[in-house]
Amino acid sequence: MPSFSRRRAIDWWKGGLCMVGYVRWEEKRKKLTLRRCPLGDGEVCLLEGGGRLNRRVQRRVRQAAQAMADAGVRYAAAPPEWAALLLPLRLPAPVALRRAMLGQLVDCACRQLGLCRSQASVVLRASRPDGAVTEAADLLARRVRYLSPQLGRGQEELRRSLRHRYGLGEGGPVAQLAVCFGAAAEGLPSLLIGESHQEVRYVWAEPWREKMKPWAAEEPLLAALLAEGSLPPGAAVPVWVGLDTGGERTYNAE
């Protein structure tokens, strides 16, 4: 195994700033390696390994994480259960990425469901209408035909505001899709904004497709790049959402 020393971190720094860290763990891979990997106009710190995470391997992973931090890396892409191992690096949750791509995610979900987005009936669910939820309501009101906010206290005020600004349609067809800041709506295909267990698949859009590696379109890495400020607007687009109904996936990729 390589030595992840502070001196090596300084060497990385001299070579240019890596944007984020990325963990690729495969059962067949035994050797633990840490290297710079070109990605678009920058680089990522790629940590590769595999097999059981015994104490010795965990120690080497922690050394690698510290070396990345010493080189100026702040965020990493890895499974959520790796969060403690990779400290002081942070693993961004998908919520900020999904909020930034909400319009595209709704378009993607509507295509999967065979809906015309401009005529779709959508429920927006959250425990309260905070800033992020209000921003989502504003976007959805301009994007779909019918929007029903289910937000607890404060929803009537938001309804009046949306109706005044956008002529929000009410009394439309039965809801066809739920956008949820929380658990899925029971019995309704649901796009979950803050839940990492709901799979979303992305691809690189032109002209980034030629510069980016296909594996780099994974959601955890996109979330890390967004947190670092290294994800160009419109560079990645969602192509499939594992829509949930009460926590169960109901729509397959095929």
C-alpha positions in Angstrom: 0.0 0.0 0.0 1.2 3.6 -0.7 2.2 6.0 2.0 -0.3 8.9 2.3 2.0 11.4 3.8 1.8 15.2 4.3 4.7 15.5 1.9 2.8 13.7 -0.8 -0.1 16.0 -0.2 2.2 19.0 -0.7 3.4 17.4 -4.0 -0.3 17.1 -5.1 -0.8 20.8 -4.2 2.1 21.8 -6.4 0.6 19.8 -9.3 -2.6 21.9 -9.1 -5.8 21.8 -7.0 -7.9 18.7 -7.0 -11.6 19.6 -7.0 -13.0 16.8 -4.8 -12.2 13.2 -3.6 -13.9 10.2 -5.1 -14.0 6.6 -3.6 -14.2 3.7 -6.0 -14.5 0.4 -4.0 -14.7 -2.9 -5.8 -14.6 -6.4 -4.3 -12.0 -7.7 -6.7 -9.6 -4.8 -6.2 -7.2 -5.5 -3.3 -4.5 -2.8 -3.5 -5.4 0.6 -2.0 -4.3 3.5 -4.3 -4.7 7.2 -4.3 -4.0 9.2 -7.5 -5.0 12.3 -9.4 -7.5 11.7 -12.1 -8.2 14.3 -14.9 -11.9 15.3 -15.0 -13.0 18.0 -17.4 -10.9 21.1 -16.8 -9.7 19.9 -13.4 -8.9 16.8 -11.4 -10.3 14.6 -8.7 -8.4 12.6 -6.0 -9.4 9.0 -6.8 -9.1 6.6 -3.9 -9.5 3.0 -5.2 -9.5 -0.3 -3.3 -11.7 -3.2 -2.4 -12.4 -6.1 -0.1 -13.1 -6.0 3.6 -12.7 -2.8 5.6 -10.7 -4.3 8.4 -8.8 -2.1 10.9 -5.7 -1.9 8.8 -7.5 -0.9 5.7 -9.6 1.7 7.7 -6.4 3.2 9.0 -5.1 3.6 5.4 -8.3 5.1 4.3 -8.2 7.6 7.1 -4.6 8.5 6.1 -5.7 9.0 2.5 -8.6 11.2 3.6 -6.2 13.3 5.6 -3.7 13.6 2.7 -6.6 14.8 0.5 -7.6 17.4 3.1 -4.0 18.5 3.4 -4.0 19.0 -0.4 -7.0 21.4 -0.1 -9.8 18.9 -0.9 -12.9 19.6 1.2 -15.6 17.3 -0.3 -15.7 13.7 -1.3 -18.1 11.3 -3.0 -18.6 8.0 -1.3 -21.4 5.9 0.3 -22.9 7.6 3.3 -21.6 5.0 5.7 -18.0 6.2 4.8 -18.6 9.6 6.4 -16.7 8.9 9.6 -13.8 7.2 7.8 -13.2 10.1 5.5 -13.2 12.9 8.1 -12.3 15.7 7.8 -13.7 15.5 4.3 -17.4 16.1 4.0 -19.9 13.9 1.9 -22.6 16.3 0.6 -26.1 14.9 0.6 -28.0 15.0 -2.7 -30.5 17.6 -1.5 -28.7 20.6 -2.8 -28.1 18.9 -6.2 -31.7 17.8 -6.5 -32.9 21.3 -5.6 -30.7 22.8 -8.2 -32.0 20.3 -10.8 -35.6 20.2 -9.7 -37.0 21.4 -13.0 -35.1 18.8 -15.0 -36.0 16.0 -12.4 -39.7 16.8 -12.8 -39.4 16.7 -16.6 -37.6 13.4 -16.3 -40.3 11.9 -13.9 -43.1 13.1 -16.2 -41.5 11.4 -19.2 -41.2 8.2 -17.3 -44.9 8.4 -16.3 -46.0 9.3 -19.8 -47.2 12.7 -18.7 -47.3 15.9 -20.6 -45.4 18.1 -18.1 -47.3 21.3 -19.1 -50.6 19.5 -18.2 -49.4 17.5 -15.2 -50.9 17.6 -11.7 -48.3 17.7 -9.0 -48.4 17.6 -5.2 -45.6 19.4 -3.2 -45.2 17.9 0.2 -43.1 19.3 3.1 -43.5 19.8 6.9 -43.4 23.6 6.5 -43.0 26.2 3.8 -39.4 27.3 4.4 -37.2 29.1 1.9 -36.2 25.9 -0.1 -39.8 24.7 -0.3 -41.1 28.1 -1.3 -38.5 28.2 -4.0 -39.5 24.8 -5.2 -43.2 25.8 -5.2 -42.3 28.9 -7.3 -40.5 26.8 -9.9 -43.2 24.1 -10.1 -46.0 26.7 -10.4 -44.3 27.9 -13.6 -43.6 24.4 -14.9 -46.8 22.3 -14.4 -50.5 22.9 -14.9 -51.8 22.0 -11.4 -49.8 22.3 -8.2 -51.2 21.4 -4.8 -49.0 22.4 -1.9 -49.3 20.2 1.2 -47.1 22.0 3.6 -48.9 22.2 7.0 -49.1 25.7 8.6 -48.5 28.5 6.1 -49.6 26.7 3.0 -52.7 28.8 2.5 -50.6 32.0 2.3 -48.3 30.3 -0.2 -51.3 29.1 -2.3 -52.7 32.7 -2.4 -49.3 34.0 -3.5 -48.8 31.4 -6.2 -52.4 31.9 -7.5 -51.9 35.7 -7.6 -48.6 35.5 -9.5 -49.1 32.5 -11.7 -52.8 31.8 -11.8 -52.1 28.5 -10.1 -54.6 25.9 -11.3 -56.8 24.3 -8.6 -59.5 21.7 -8.7 -57.7 19.8 -11.5 -57.2 16.1 -12.1 -56.1 13.7 -9.4 -52.4 14.2 -8.5 -50.0 12.3 -10.8 -46.7 13.0 -9.1 -45.5 14.1 -5.7 -42.4 16.2 -5.0 -41.5 15.5 -1.4 -39.1 17.2 1.0 -39.4 14.2 3.3 -41.0 10.7 3.0 -42.8 9.6 -0.2 -46.5 10.1 -0.6 -48.4 6.9 0.0 -49.7 5.4 -3.3 -48.3 8.2 -5.5 -45.1 8.2 -7.6 -42.8 10.4 -5.6 -39.6 12.4 -6.3 -37.7 12.7 -3.0 -35.5 15.8 -2.7 -33.5 14.8 0.3 -33.4 11.0 0.3 -30.2 9.4 -0.9 -31.8 6.0 -1.1 -33.8 7.1 -4.1 -31.6 6.4 -7.2 -31.2 9.1 -9.8 -29.2 8.5 -12.9 -27.5 11.3 -14.8 -25.5 11.7 -18.0 -23.2 14.5 -19.2 -24.7 17.0 -21.7 -22.9 18.4 -24.7 -20.3 19.8 -24.8 -19.1 18.4 -21.5 -19.7 14.8 -22.6 -16.5 14.7 -24.5 -14.4 16.0 -21.6 -16.0 14.2 -18.7 -15.7 10.5 -17.8 -19.0 8.5 -17.7 -18.5 7.3 -14.2 -18.2 10.9 -13.0 -22.0 11.4 -13.7 -22.8 9.5 -10.5 -25.0 11.6 -8.1 -22.6 11.6 -5.1 -19.8 13.0 -7.2 -22.1 15.5 -8.9 -23.2 16.6 -5.4 -19.6 17.0 -4.3 -18.7 19.0 -7.4 -21.7 21.3 -6.8 -20.7 21.8 -3.2 -17.2 22.7 -4.4 -18.5 25.1 -7.0 -17.0 23.0 -9.8 -20.2 21.7 -11.5 -21.0 23.9 -14.5 -24.8 24.8 -14.9 -26.4 22.4 -17.3 -23.4 20.1 -17.5 -25.3 17.0 -16.2 -28.9 16.0 -16.8 -31.1 13.4 -15.1 -32.2 10.6 -17.4 -34.0 8.2 -14.9 -35.5 8.5 -11.4 -36.3 5.5 -9.2 -39.7 6.9 -8.2 -41.1 5.8 -4.9 -44.5 5.1 -3.6 -44.6 5.0 0.2 -40.9 4.2 0.2 -41.1 1.4 -2.4 -39.7 1.8 -5.9 -42.5 1.3 -8.5 -41.0 2.3 -11.8 -38.1 0.4 -13.3 -35.4 1.8 -15.6 -36.5 -0.3 -18.5 
